[in-house]
């Protein structure tokens, strides 16, 4: 059971109750002016392999080998749009 409160500090995370992220799909076709994920991918993460070609949708096969522990709360596709 996850014993976190929504009122606690987030320690740099968007949501304090999330223990991990899983991004089998990243990127997006839309160009929303409020998109924090696109901003992050095209600035701080622009030199990473995943975002070297921008924020175009892509399948990240390495994510399918991810392992998570019992009781973790996983944020799925926080860096992409699955539509």
PyMOL Python script that loads the backbone (N, CA, C, O; Angstrom):
from pymol import cmd

cmd.read_pdbstr("""\
ATOM      1  N   UNK A   1       0.838  -1.189   0.000  1.00  0.00           N
ATOM      2  CA  UNK A   1       0.000   0.000   0.000  1.00  0.00           C
ATOM      3  C   UNK A   1       0.882   1.251   0.000  1.00  0.00           C
ATOM      4  O   UNK A   1       1.855   1.325   0.750  1.00  0.00           O
ATOM      5  N   UNK A   2       0.554   2.201  -0.811  1.00  0.00           N
ATOM      6  CA  UNK A   2       1.321   3.438  -0.898  1.00  0.00           C
ATOM      7  C   UNK A   2       0.824   4.382   0.184  1.00  0.00           C
ATOM      8  O   UNK A   2      -0.363   4.704   0.235  1.00  0.00           O
ATOM      9  N   UNK A   3       1.717   4.822   1.040  1.00  0.00           N
ATOM     10  CA  UNK A   3       1.335   5.670   2.154  1.00  0.00           C
ATOM     11  C   UNK A   3       1.847   7.087   1.951  1.00  0.00           C
ATOM     12  O   UNK A   3       2.645   7.584   2.745  1.00  0.00           O
ATOM     13  N   UNK A   4       1.399   7.722   0.915  1.00  0.00           N
ATOM     14  CA  UNK A   4       1.790   9.091   0.616  1.00  0.00           C
ATOM     15  C   UNK A   4       0.578  10.003   0.758  1.00  0.00           C
ATOM     16  O   UNK A   4      -0.564   9.561   0.634  1.00  0.00           O
ATOM     17  N   UNK A   5       0.833  11.242   1.013  1.00  0.00           N
ATOM     18  CA  UNK A   5      -0.236  12.233   1.089  1.00  0.00           C
ATOM     19  C   UNK A   5      -0.109  13.191  -0.078  1.00  0.00           C
ATOM     20  O   UNK A   5       1.003  13.541  -0.473  1.00  0.00           O
ATOM     21  N   UNK A   6      -1.205  13.612  -0.625  1.00  0.00           N
ATOM     22  CA  UNK A   6      -1.173  14.576  -1.710  1.00  0.00           C
ATOM     23  C   UNK A   6      -0.686  15.938  -1.230  1.00  0.00           C
ATOM     24  O   UNK A   6      -0.364  16.795  -2.052  1.00  0.00           O
ATOM     25  N   UNK A   7      -0.624  16.153   0.064  1.00  0.00           N
ATOM     26  CA  UNK A   7      -0.201  17.431   0.605  1.00  0.00           C
ATOM     27  C   UNK A   7       1.301  17.505   0.883  1.00  0.00           C
ATOM     28  O   UNK A   7       1.800  18.582   1.210  1.00  0.00           O
ATOM     29  N   UNK A   8       2.032  16.405   0.765  1.00  0.00           N
ATOM     30  CA  UNK A   8       3.473  16.405   1.021  1.00  0.00           C
ATOM     31  C   UNK A   8       4.214  17.097  -0.107  1.00  0.00           C
ATOM     32  O   UNK A   8       3.682  17.254  -1.206  1.00  0.00           O
ATOM     33  N   UNK A   9       5.448  17.512   0.167  1.00  0.00           N
ATOM     34  CA  UNK A   9       6.294  18.092  -0.883  1.00  0.00           C
ATOM     35  C   UNK A   9       6.530  17.058  -1.970  1.00  0.00           C
ATOM     36  O   UNK A   9       6.571  15.859  -1.693  1.00  0.00           O
ATOM     37  N   UNK A  10       6.684  17.514  -3.197  1.00  0.00           N
ATOM     38  CA  UNK A  10       6.848  16.594  -4.316  1.00  0.00           C
ATOM     39  C   UNK A  10       8.303  16.253  -4.623  1.00  0.00           C
ATOM     40  O   UNK A  10       8.553  15.372  -5.446  1.00  0.00           O
ATOM     41  N   UNK A  11       9.253  16.904  -4.003  1.00  0.00           N
ATOM     42  CA  UNK A  11      10.678  16.619  -4.227  1.00  0.00           C
ATOM     43  C   UNK A  11      11.050  16.613  -5.702  1.00  0.00           C
ATOM     44  O   UNK A  11      11.790  15.737  -6.150  1.00  0.00           O
ATOM     45  N   UNK A  12      10.543  17.582  -6.462  1.00  0.00           N
ATOM     46  CA  UNK A  12      10.892  17.696  -7.866  1.00  0.00           C
ATOM     47  C   UNK A  12      10.042  16.855  -8.794  1.00  0.00           C
ATOM     48  O   UNK A  12      10.200  16.944 -10.012  1.00  0.00           O
ATOM     49  N   UNK A  13       9.148  16.044  -8.261  1.00  0.00           N
ATOM     50  CA  UNK A  13       8.268  15.228  -9.097  1.00  0.00           C
ATOM     51  C   UNK A  13       6.961  15.965  -9.335  1.00  0.00           C
ATOM     52  O   UNK A  13       6.552  16.811  -8.540  1.00  0.00           O
ATOM     53  N   UNK A  14       6.318  15.632 -10.437  1.00  0.00           N
ATOM     54  CA  UNK A  14       5.035  16.254 -10.727  1.00  0.00           C
ATOM     55  C   UNK A  14       3.992  15.830  -9.694  1.00  0.00           C
ATOM     56  O   UNK A  14       3.228  16.659  -9.200  1.00  0.00           O
ATOM     57  N   UNK A  15       3.966  14.555  -9.375  1.00  0.00           N
ATOM     58  CA  UNK A  15       3.028  14.017  -8.393  1.00  0.00           C
ATOM     59  C   UNK A  15       3.823  13.244  -7.357  1.00  0.00           C
ATOM     60  O   UNK A  15       4.626  12.382  -7.716  1.00  0.00           O
ATOM     61  N   UNK A  16       3.619  13.532  -6.089  1.00  0.00           N
ATOM     62  CA  UNK A  16       4.421  12.879  -5.065  1.00  0.00           C
ATOM     63  C   UNK A  16       4.070  11.411  -4.862  1.00  0.00           C
ATOM     64  O   UNK A  16       4.857  10.684  -4.255  1.00  0.00           O
ATOM     65  N   UNK A  17       2.928  10.950  -5.340  1.00  0.00           N
ATOM     66  CA  UNK A  17       2.556   9.556  -5.140  1.00  0.00           C
ATOM     67  C   UNK A  17       3.095   8.635  -6.235  1.00  0.00           C
ATOM     68  O   UNK A  17       3.041   7.414  -6.095  1.00  0.00           O
ATOM     69  N   UNK A  18       3.614   9.207  -7.322  1.00  0.00           N
ATOM     70  CA  UNK A  18       4.171   8.414  -8.422  1.00  0.00           C
ATOM     71  C   UNK A  18       5.576   7.959  -8.042  1.00  0.00           C
ATOM     72  O   UNK A  18       6.411   8.773  -7.648  1.00  0.00           O
ATOM     73  N   UNK A  19       5.835   6.656  -8.160  1.00  0.00           N
ATOM     74  CA  UNK A  19       7.144   6.125  -7.799  1.00  0.00           C
ATOM     75  C   UNK A  19       8.032   5.872  -9.014  1.00  0.00           C
ATOM     76  O   UNK A  19       9.249   5.754  -8.871  1.00  0.00           O
ATOM     77  N   UNK A  20       7.443   5.788 -10.212  1.00  0.00           N
ATOM     78  CA  UNK A  20       8.225   5.546 -11.426  1.00  0.00           C
ATOM     79  C   UNK A  20       7.410   5.964 -12.642  1.00  0.00           C
ATOM     80  O   UNK A  20       6.198   6.159 -12.558  1.00  0.00           O
ATOM     81  N   UNK A  21       8.088   6.096 -13.765  1.00  0.00           N
ATOM     82  CA  UNK A  21       7.390   6.368 -15.024  1.00  0.00           C
ATOM     83  C   UNK A  21       7.707   5.256 -16.010  1.00  0.00           C
ATOM     84  O   UNK A  21       8.743   4.598 -15.913  1.00  0.00           O
ATOM     85  N   UNK A  22       6.809   5.057 -16.950  1.00  0.00           N
ATOM     86  CA  UNK A  22       6.990   4.043 -17.987  1.00  0.00           C
ATOM     87  C   UNK A  22       6.510   4.665 -19.283  1.00  0.00           C
ATOM     88  O   UNK A  22       5.330   4.985 -19.422  1.00  0.00           O
ATOM     89  N   UNK A  23       7.420   4.837 -20.236  1.00  0.00           N
ATOM     90  CA  UNK A  23       7.114   5.531 -21.490  1.00  0.00           C
ATOM     91  C   UNK A  23       7.354   4.635 -22.707  1.00  0.00           C
ATOM     92  O   UNK A  23       8.333   4.823 -23.429  1.00  0.00           O
ATOM     93  N   UNK A  24       6.461   3.657 -22.941  1.00  0.00           N
ATOM     94  CA  UNK A  24       6.622   2.829 -24.132  1.00  0.00           C
ATOM     95  C   UNK A  24       6.420   3.641 -25.413  1.00  0.00           C
ATOM     96  O   UNK A  24       6.932   3.285 -26.474  1.00  0.00           O
ATOM     97  N   UNK A  25       5.680   4.717 -25.297  1.00  0.00           N
ATOM     98  CA  UNK A  25       5.465   5.642 -26.403  1.00  0.00           C
ATOM     99  C   UNK A  25       5.849   7.031 -25.910  1.00  0.00           C
ATOM    100  O   UNK A  25       5.420   7.455 -24.837  1.00  0.00           O
ATOM    101  N   UNK A  26       6.644   7.728 -26.682  1.00  0.00           N
ATOM    102  CA  UNK A  26       6.964   9.113 -26.329  1.00  0.00           C
ATOM    103  C   UNK A  26       6.743   9.985 -27.556  1.00  0.00           C
ATOM    104  O   UNK A  26       6.749   9.508 -28.691  1.00  0.00           O
ATOM    105  N   UNK A  27       6.549  11.265 -27.302  1.00  0.00           N
ATOM    106  CA  UNK A  27       6.310  12.199 -28.396  1.00  0.00           C
ATOM    107  C   UNK A  27       4.835  12.407 -28.649  1.00  0.00           C
ATOM    108  O   UNK A  27       3.982  11.740 -28.065  1.00  0.00           O
ATOM    109  N   UNK A  28       4.554  13.347 -29.531  1.00  0.00           N
ATOM    110  CA  UNK A  28       3.172  13.724 -29.786  1.00  0.00           C
ATOM    111  C   UNK A  28       3.068  14.439 -31.142  1.00  0.00           C
ATOM    112  O   UNK A  28       3.999  15.117 -31.577  1.00  0.00           O
ATOM    113  N   UNK A  29       1.923  14.271 -31.790  1.00  0.00           N
ATOM    114  CA  UNK A  29       1.672  14.931 -33.078  1.00  0.00           C
ATOM    115  C   UNK A  29       1.111  16.338 -32.925  1.00  0.00           C
ATOM    116  O   UNK A  29       1.174  17.140 -33.856  1.00  0.00           O
ATOM    117  N   UNK A  30       0.564  16.637 -31.756  1.00  0.00           N
ATOM    118  CA  UNK A  30      -0.047  17.942 -31.529  1.00  0.00           C
ATOM    119  C   UNK A  30       1.031  18.932 -31.109  1.00  0.00           C
ATOM    120  O   UNK A  30       2.097  18.527 -30.644  1.00  0.00           O
ATOM    121  N   UNK A  31       0.777  20.170 -31.262  1.00  0.00           N
ATOM    122  CA  UNK A  31       1.759  21.190 -30.909  1.00  0.00           C
ATOM    123  C   UNK A  31       1.130  22.162 -29.907  1.00  0.00           C
ATOM    124  O   UNK A  31       1.067  23.368 -30.147  1.00  0.00           O
ATOM    125  N   UNK A  32       0.667  21.613 -28.784  1.00  0.00           N
ATOM    126  CA  UNK A  32       0.002  22.429 -27.770  1.00  0.00           C
ATOM    127  C   UNK A  32       1.001  23.406 -27.149  1.00  0.00           C
ATOM    128  O   UNK A  32       2.113  23.018 -26.793  1.00  0.00           O
ATOM    129  N   UNK A  33       0.609  24.652 -27.021  1.00  0.00           N
ATOM    130  CA  UNK A  33       1.524  25.660 -26.490  1.00  0.00           C
ATOM    131  C   UNK A  33       1.753  25.518 -24.987  1.00  0.00           C
ATOM    132  O   UNK A  33       2.649  26.173 -24.455  1.00  0.00           O
ATOM    133  N   UNK A  34       0.996  24.707 -24.295  1.00  0.00           N
ATOM    134  CA  UNK A  34       1.142  24.505 -22.852  1.00  0.00           C
ATOM    135  C   UNK A  34       1.824  23.176 -22.506  1.00  0.00           C
ATOM    136  O   UNK A  34       1.878  22.809 -21.332  1.00  0.00           O
ATOM    137  N   UNK A  35       2.335  22.463 -23.480  1.00  0.00           N
ATOM    138  CA  UNK A  35       2.873  21.117 -23.263  1.00  0.00           C
ATOM    139  C   UNK A  35       4.230  21.140 -22.555  1.00  0.00           C
ATOM    140  O   UNK A  35       5.240  21.534 -23.139  1.00  0.00           O
ATOM    141  N   UNK A  36       4.237  20.717 -21.301  1.00  0.00           N
ATOM    142  CA  UNK A  36       5.482  20.680 -20.536  1.00  0.00           C
ATOM    143  C   UNK A  36       6.402  19.573 -21.038  1.00  0.00           C
ATOM    144  O   UNK A  36       7.623  19.716 -20.970  1.00  0.00           O
ATOM    145  N   UNK A  37       5.841  18.469 -21.544  1.00  0.00           N
ATOM    146  CA  UNK A  37       6.657  17.347 -22.022  1.00  0.00           C
ATOM    147  C   UNK A  37       7.444  17.749 -23.279  1.00  0.00           C
ATOM    148  O   UNK A  37       8.629  17.435 -23.393  1.00  0.00           O
ATOM    149  N   UNK A  38       6.794  18.434 -24.210  1.00  0.00           N
ATOM    150  CA  UNK A  38       7.485  18.903 -25.414  1.00  0.00           C
ATOM    151  C   UNK A  38       8.595  19.883 -25.037  1.00  0.00           C
ATOM    152  O   UNK A  38       9.706  19.804 -25.562  1.00  0.00           O
ATOM    153  N   UNK A  39       8.288  20.801 -24.130  1.00  0.00           N
ATOM    154  CA  UNK A  39       9.303  21.762 -23.684  1.00  0.00           C
ATOM    155  C   UNK A  39      10.514  21.047 -23.084  1.00  0.00           C
ATOM    156  O   UNK A  39      11.654  21.398 -23.387  1.00  0.00           O
ATOM    157  N   UNK A  40      10.273  20.057 -22.245  1.00  0.00           N
ATOM    158  CA  UNK A  40      11.360  19.310 -21.620  1.00  0.00           C
ATOM    159  C   UNK A  40      12.166  18.539 -22.664  1.00  0.00           C
ATOM    160  O   UNK A  40      13.396  18.542 -22.626  1.00  0.00           O
ATOM    161  N   UNK A  41      11.477  17.884 -23.590  1.00  0.00           N
ATOM    162  CA  UNK A  41      12.143  17.089 -24.623  1.00  0.00           C
ATOM    163  C   UNK A  41      12.976  17.942 -25.571  1.00  0.00           C
ATOM    164  O   UNK A  41      14.013  17.495 -26.061  1.00  0.00           O
ATOM    165  N   UNK A  42      12.529  19.166 -25.830  1.00  0.00           N
ATOM    166  CA  UNK A  42      13.247  20.014 -26.794  1.00  0.00           C
ATOM    167  C   UNK A  42      14.246  20.964 -26.130  1.00  0.00           C
ATOM    168  O   UNK A  42      14.902  21.751 -26.813  1.00  0.00           O
ATOM    169  N   UNK A  43      14.363  20.894 -24.815  1.00  0.00           N
ATOM    170  CA  UNK A  43      15.366  21.719 -24.119  1.00  0.00           C
ATOM    171  C   UNK A  43      16.324  20.813 -23.349  1.00  0.00           C
ATOM    172  O   UNK A  43      17.363  20.427 -23.885  1.00  0.00           O
ATOM    173  N   UNK A  44      16.002  20.471 -22.125  1.00  0.00           N
ATOM    174  CA  UNK A  44      16.900  19.686 -21.273  1.00  0.00           C
ATOM    175  C   UNK A  44      17.226  18.306 -21.828  1.00  0.00           C
ATOM    176  O   UNK A  44      18.336  17.812 -21.627  1.00  0.00           O
ATOM    177  N   UNK A  45      16.289  17.678 -22.520  1.00  0.00           N
ATOM    178  CA  UNK A  45      16.488  16.313 -23.008  1.00  0.00           C
ATOM    179  C   UNK A  45      16.832  16.234 -24.492  1.00  0.00           C
ATOM    180  O   UNK A  45      16.887  15.138 -25.050  1.00  0.00           O
ATOM    181  N   UNK A  46      17.064  17.372 -25.139  1.00  0.00           N
ATOM    182  CA  UNK A  46      17.262  17.378 -26.593  1.00  0.00           C
ATOM    183  C   UNK A  46      18.485  16.594 -27.047  1.00  0.00           C
ATOM    184  O   UNK A  46      18.530  16.149 -28.194  1.00  0.00           O
ATOM    185  N   UNK A  47      19.467  16.415 -26.188  1.00  0.00           N
ATOM    186  CA  UNK A  47      20.661  15.648 -26.558  1.00  0.00           C
ATOM    187  C   UNK A  47      20.563  14.165 -26.213  1.00  0.00           C
ATOM    188  O   UNK A  47      21.488  13.399 -26.482  1.00  0.00           O
ATOM    189  N   UNK A  48      19.450  13.765 -25.624  1.00  0.00           N
ATOM    190  CA  UNK A  48      19.263  12.346 -25.319  1.00  0.00           C
ATOM    191  C   UNK A  48      18.885  11.605 -26.599  1.00  0.00           C
ATOM    192  O   UNK A  48      18.344  12.197 -27.532  1.00  0.00           O
ATOM    193  N   UNK A  49      19.172  10.327 -26.634  1.00  0.00           N
ATOM    194  CA  UNK A  49      18.871   9.517 -27.823  1.00  0.00           C
ATOM    195  C   UNK A  49      17.376   9.564 -28.160  1.00  0.00           C
ATOM    196  O   UNK A  49      16.998   9.670 -29.327  1.00  0.00           O
ATOM    197  N   UNK A  50      16.552   9.487 -27.148  1.00  0.00           N
ATOM    198  CA  UNK A  50      15.106   9.424 -27.361  1.00  0.00           C
ATOM    199  C   UNK A  50      14.541  10.671 -28.030  1.00  0.00           C
ATOM    200  O   UNK A  50      13.599  10.572 -28.816  1.00  0.00           O
ATOM    201  N   UNK A  51      15.098  11.842 -27.732  1.00  0.00           N
ATOM    202  CA  UNK A  51      14.551  13.090 -28.257  1.00  0.00           C
ATOM    203  C   UNK A  51      15.500  13.818 -29.198  1.00  0.00           C
ATOM    204  O   UNK A  51      15.333  15.013 -29.439  1.00  0.00           O
ATOM    205  N   UNK A  52      16.481  13.122 -29.725  1.00  0.00           N
ATOM    206  CA  UNK A  52      17.455  13.759 -30.625  1.00  0.00           C
ATOM    207  C   UNK A  52      16.812  14.250 -31.922  1.00  0.00           C
ATOM    208  O   UNK A  52      17.358  15.133 -32.583  1.00  0.00           O
ATOM    209  N   UNK A  53      15.662  13.688 -32.293  1.00  0.00           N
ATOM    210  CA  UNK A  53      14.952  14.109 -33.506  1.00  0.00           C
ATOM    211  C   UNK A  53      13.695  14.901 -33.155  1.00  0.00           C
ATOM    212  O   UNK A  53      12.763  14.989 -33.954  1.00  0.00           O
ATOM    213  N   UNK A  54      13.681  15.469 -31.968  1.00  0.00           N
ATOM    214  CA  UNK A  54      12.532  16.254 -31.555  1.00  0.00           C
ATOM    215  C   UNK A  54      11.518  15.434 -30.785  1.00  0.00           C
ATOM    216  O   UNK A  54      11.863  14.434 -30.155  1.00  0.00           O
ATOM    217  N   UNK A  55      10.285  15.854 -30.836  1.00  0.00           N
ATOM    218  CA  UNK A  55       9.223  15.246 -30.045  1.00  0.00           C
ATOM    219  C   UNK A  55       8.248  14.454 -30.916  1.00  0.00           C
ATOM    220  O   UNK A  55       7.051  14.401 -30.636  1.00  0.00           O
ATOM    221  N   UNK A  56       8.776  13.844 -31.971  1.00  0.00           N
ATOM    222  CA  UNK A  56       7.942  13.020 -32.848  1.00  0.00           C
ATOM    223  C   UNK A  56       7.572  11.724 -32.131  1.00  0.00           C
ATOM    224  O   UNK A  56       8.401  11.166 -31.413  1.00  0.00           O
ATOM    225  N   UNK A  57       6.344  11.234 -32.312  1.00  0.00           N
ATOM    226  CA  UNK A  57       5.940   9.993 -31.658  1.00  0.00           C
ATOM    227  C   UNK A  57       6.854   8.831 -32.046  1.00  0.00           C
ATOM    228  O   UNK A  57       7.212   8.660 -33.212  1.00  0.00           O
ATOM    229  N   UNK A  58       7.218   8.041 -31.042  1.00  0.00           N
ATOM    230  CA  UNK A  58       8.054   6.875 -31.303  1.00  0.00           C
ATOM    231  C   UNK A  58       7.787   5.790 -30.276  1.00  0.00           C
ATOM    232  O   UNK A  58       7.380   6.069 -29.148  1.00  0.00           O
ATOM    233  N   UNK A  59       8.019   4.555 -30.677  1.00  0.00           N
ATOM    234  CA  UNK A  59       7.882   3.398 -29.808  1.00  0.00           C
ATOM    235  C   UNK A  59       9.240   3.156 -29.163  1.00  0.00           C
ATOM    236  O   UNK A  59      10.252   3.077 -29.859  1.00  0.00           O
ATOM    237  N   UNK A  60       9.266   3.040 -27.854  1.00  0.00           N
ATOM    238  CA  UNK A  60      10.507   2.846 -27.116  1.00  0.00           C
ATOM    239  C   UNK A  60      10.562   1.403 -26.609  1.00  0.00           C
ATOM    240  O   UNK A  60      10.131   1.108 -25.495  1.00  0.00           O
ATOM    241  N   UNK A  61      11.094   0.522 -27.437  1.00  0.00           N
ATOM    242  CA  UNK A  61      11.082  -0.904 -27.136  1.00  0.00           C
ATOM    243  C   UNK A  61      11.825  -1.268 -25.860  1.00  0.00           C
ATOM    244  O   UNK A  61      11.484  -2.257 -25.212  1.00  0.00           O
ATOM    245  N   UNK A  62      12.830  -0.489 -25.487  1.00  0.00           N
ATOM    246  CA  UNK A  62      13.566  -0.793 -24.251  1.00  0.00           C
ATOM    247  C   UNK A  62      12.668  -0.699 -23.018  1.00  0.00           C
ATOM    248  O   UNK A  62      12.925  -1.357 -22.010  1.00  0.00           O
ATOM    249  N   UNK A  63      11.633   0.103 -23.096  1.00  0.00           N
ATOM    250  CA  UNK A  63      10.718   0.247 -21.962  1.00  0.00           C
ATOM    251  C   UNK A  63       9.986  -1.055 -21.635  1.00  0.00           C
ATOM    252  O   UNK A  63       9.558  -1.253 -20.498  1.00  0.00           O
ATOM    253  N   UNK A  64       9.839  -1.941 -22.621  1.00  0.00           N
ATOM    254  CA  UNK A  64       9.129  -3.197 -22.386  1.00  0.00           C
ATOM    255  C   UNK A  64       9.924  -4.162 -21.515  1.00  0.00           C
ATOM    256  O   UNK A  64       9.389  -5.175 -21.067  1.00  0.00           O
ATOM    257  N   UNK A  65      11.190  -3.858 -21.275  1.00  0.00           N
ATOM    258  CA  UNK A  65      12.014  -4.683 -20.400  1.00  0.00           C
ATOM    259  C   UNK A  65      12.069  -4.127 -18.975  1.00  0.00           C
ATOM    260  O   UNK A  65      12.760  -4.683 -18.121  1.00  0.00           O
ATOM    261  N   UNK A  66      11.357  -3.049 -18.718  1.00  0.00           N
ATOM    262  CA  UNK A  66      11.360  -2.425 -17.390  1.00  0.00           C
ATOM    263  C   UNK A  66      10.725  -3.348 -16.357  1.00  0.00           C
ATOM    264  O   UNK A  66       9.777  -4.077 -16.646  1.00  0.00           O
ATOM    265  N   UNK A  67      11.266  -3.298 -15.163  1.00  0.00           N
ATOM    266  CA  UNK A  67      10.735  -4.066 -14.035  1.00  0.00           C
ATOM    267  C   UNK A  67      10.327  -3.072 -12.949  1.00  0.00           C
ATOM    268  O   UNK A  67      11.019  -2.085 -12.702  1.00  0.00           O
ATOM    269  N   UNK A  68       9.208  -3.346 -12.315  1.00  0.00           N
ATOM    270  CA  UNK A  68       8.721  -2.494 -11.244  1.00  0.00           C
ATOM    271  C   UNK A  68       8.413  -3.344 -10.037  1.00  0.00           C
ATOM    272  O   UNK A  68       8.064  -4.519 -10.151  1.00  0.00           O
ATOM    273  N   UNK A  69       8.545  -2.732  -8.881  1.00  0.00           N
ATOM    274  CA  UNK A  69       8.287  -3.449  -7.642  1.00  0.00           C
ATOM    275  C   UNK A  69       6.819  -3.443  -7.259  1.00  0.00           C
ATOM    276  O   UNK A  69       6.032  -2.621  -7.727  1.00  0.00           O
ATOM    277  N   UNK A  70       6.478  -4.379  -6.399  1.00  0.00           N
ATOM    278  CA  UNK A  70       5.112  -4.481  -5.901  1.00  0.00           C
ATOM    279  C   UNK A  70       4.744  -3.202  -5.150  1.00  0.00           C
ATOM    280  O   UNK A  70       5.524  -2.710  -4.334  1.00  0.00           O
ATOM    281  N   UNK A  71       3.581  -2.678  -5.421  1.00  0.00           N
ATOM    282  CA  UNK A  71       3.094  -1.503  -4.723  1.00  0.00           C
ATOM    283  C   UNK A  71       3.503  -0.175  -5.337  1.00  0.00           C
ATOM    284  O   UNK A  71       3.115   0.883  -4.840  1.00  0.00           O
ATOM    285  N   UNK A  72       4.285  -0.216  -6.415  1.00  0.00           N
ATOM    286  CA  UNK A  72       4.680   1.042  -7.049  1.00  0.00           C
ATOM    287  C   UNK A  72       3.502   1.621  -7.822  1.00  0.00           C
ATOM    288  O   UNK A  72       2.662   0.887  -8.342  1.00  0.00           O
ATOM    289  N   UNK A  73       3.456   2.939  -7.890  1.00  0.00           N
ATOM    290  CA  UNK A  73       2.447   3.630  -8.678  1.00  0.00           C
ATOM    291  C   UNK A  73       3.154   4.197  -9.901  1.00  0.00           C
ATOM    292  O   UNK A  73       3.969   5.112  -9.783  1.00  0.00           O
ATOM    293  N   UNK A  74       2.845   3.658 -11.069  1.00  0.00           N
ATOM    294  CA  UNK A  74       3.553   3.962 -12.307  1.00  0.00           C
ATOM    295  C   UNK A  74       2.761   4.967 -13.137  1.00  0.00           C
ATOM    296  O   UNK A  74       1.573   4.770 -13.392  1.00  0.00           O
ATOM    297  N   UNK A  75       3.417   6.034 -13.552  1.00  0.00           N
ATOM    298  CA  UNK A  75       2.832   7.032 -14.450  1.00  0.00           C
ATOM    299  C   UNK A  75       3.169   6.569 -15.871  1.00  0.00           C
ATOM    300  O   UNK A  75       4.334   6.580 -16.270  1.00  0.00           O
ATOM    301  N   UNK A  76       2.160   6.167 -16.623  1.00  0.00           N
ATOM    302  CA  UNK A  76       2.349   5.603 -17.965  1.00  0.00           C
ATOM    303  C   UNK A  76       2.254   6.711 -19.015  1.00  0.00           C
ATOM    304  O   UNK A  76       1.300   7.489 -19.034  1.00  0.00           O
ATOM    305  N   UNK A  77       3.254   6.766 -19.878  1.00  0.00           N
ATOM    306  CA  UNK A  77       3.320   7.705 -20.995  1.00  0.00           C
ATOM    307  C   UNK A  77       3.181   9.157 -20.567  1.00  0.00           C
ATOM    308  O   UNK A  77       2.388   9.906 -21.137  1.00  0.00           O
ATOM    309  N   UNK A  78       3.949   9.550 -19.568  1.00  0.00           N
ATOM    310  CA  UNK A  78       3.933  10.950 -19.163  1.00  0.00           C
ATOM    311  C   UNK A  78       4.641  11.839 -20.176  1.00  0.00           C
ATOM    312  O   UNK A  78       4.491  13.060 -20.139  1.00  0.00           O
ATOM    313  N   UNK A  79       5.409  11.243 -21.075  1.00  0.00           N
ATOM    314  CA  UNK A  79       6.137  12.007 -22.094  1.00  0.00           C
ATOM    315  C   UNK A  79       5.614  11.710 -23.497  1.00  0.00           C
ATOM    316  O   UNK A  79       6.361  11.803 -24.471  1.00  0.00           O
ATOM    317  N   UNK A  80       4.338  11.354 -23.601  1.00  0.00           N
ATOM    318  CA  UNK A  80       3.798  11.066 -24.917  1.00  0.00           C
ATOM    319  C   UNK A  80       2.285  11.023 -24.947  1.00  0.00           C
ATOM    320  O   UNK A  80       1.624  11.022 -23.908  1.00  0.00           O
ATOM    321  N   UNK A  81       1.754  10.987 -26.143  1.00  0.00           N
ATOM    322  CA  UNK A  81       0.324  10.919 -26.376  1.00  0.00           C
ATOM    323  C   UNK A  81       0.050   9.619 -27.112  1.00  0.00           C
ATOM    324  O   UNK A  81       0.620   9.368 -28.174  1.00  0.00           O
ATOM    325  N   UNK A  82      -0.803   8.812 -26.560  1.00  0.00           N
ATOM    326  CA  UNK A  82      -1.074   7.492 -27.134  1.00  0.00           C
ATOM    327  C   UNK A  82      -2.194   7.507 -28.176  1.00  0.00           C
ATOM    328  O   UNK A  82      -2.592   6.451 -28.668  1.00  0.00           O
ATOM    329  N   UNK A  83      -2.704   8.689 -28.515  1.00  0.00           N
ATOM    330  CA  UNK A  83      -3.759   8.767 -29.537  1.00  0.00           C
ATOM    331  C   UNK A  83      -3.190   8.835 -30.926  1.00  0.00           C
ATOM    332  O   UNK A  83      -3.941   8.905 -31.898  1.00  0.00           O
TER     333      UNK A  83
END
""", "prot")
cmd.dss("prot")
cmd.show_as("cartoon", "prot")
cmd.util.cbc("prot")
cmd.orient("prot")
